[in-house]
């Protein structure tokens, strides 16, 4: 299972104006396209562009 770092959650909450951590974690699950439990830079950028 992917674990989202609290610092990353804080940044996303501030930049994306999303306060629902469950939603952020769900987005991370979708962004982890290779299912390795980590978000690569490319996966992260794809997630941000889709938001």
C-alpha positions as CSV (number, residue, x, y, z in Angstrom):
1,X,0.0,0.0,0.0
2,X,1.2,3.5,-0.9
3,X,1.9,5.7,2.1
4,X,1.7,9.4,1.5
5,X,4.2,11.5,3.5
6,X,2.7,14.2,5.7
7,X,4.9,16.9,4.1
8,X,3.6,15.9,0.6
9,X,0.0,15.9,1.9
10,X,0.5,19.5,3.3
11,X,1.9,20.7,0.0
12,X,-0.9,19.2,-2.0
13,X,-3.5,20.6,0.4
14,X,-2.0,24.0,0.0
15,X,-1.4,24.0,-3.8
16,X,-4.4,22.0,-4.9
17,X,-6.8,23.3,-2.2
18,X,-7.8,19.8,-1.3
19,X,-8.4,19.1,2.4
20,X,-9.7,15.5,2.1
21,X,-6.6,13.4,2.7
22,X,-8.6,10.3,1.6
23,X,-9.0,11.9,-1.8
24,X,-5.3,12.8,-2.0
25,X,-4.4,9.3,-1.1
26,X,-6.8,7.9,-3.7
27,X,-5.2,10.2,-6.3
28,X,-1.8,8.9,-5.3
29,X,-3.0,5.3,-5.7
30,X,-4.2,6.2,-9.3
31,X,-0.9,8.0,-10.0
32,X,1.2,5.1,-9.0
33,X,0.9,3.5,-12.5
34,X,3.6,0.9,-12.0
35,X,2.2,-0.1,-8.6
36,X,5.6,0.0,-6.8
37,X,4.2,1.9,-3.8
38,X,6.1,5.0,-4.8
39,X,5.3,8.0,-7.0
40,X,8.0,8.8,-9.5
41,X,8.6,12.4,-10.7
42,X,6.8,11.6,-14.0
43,X,3.9,10.0,-12.2
44,X,3.6,13.0,-9.9
45,X,3.7,15.5,-12.7
46,X,1.0,13.5,-14.6
47,X,-1.2,13.6,-11.4
48,X,-0.7,17.4,-11.0
49,X,-1.4,18.1,-14.7
50,X,-4.7,16.2,-14.4
51,X,-5.9,18.2,-11.4
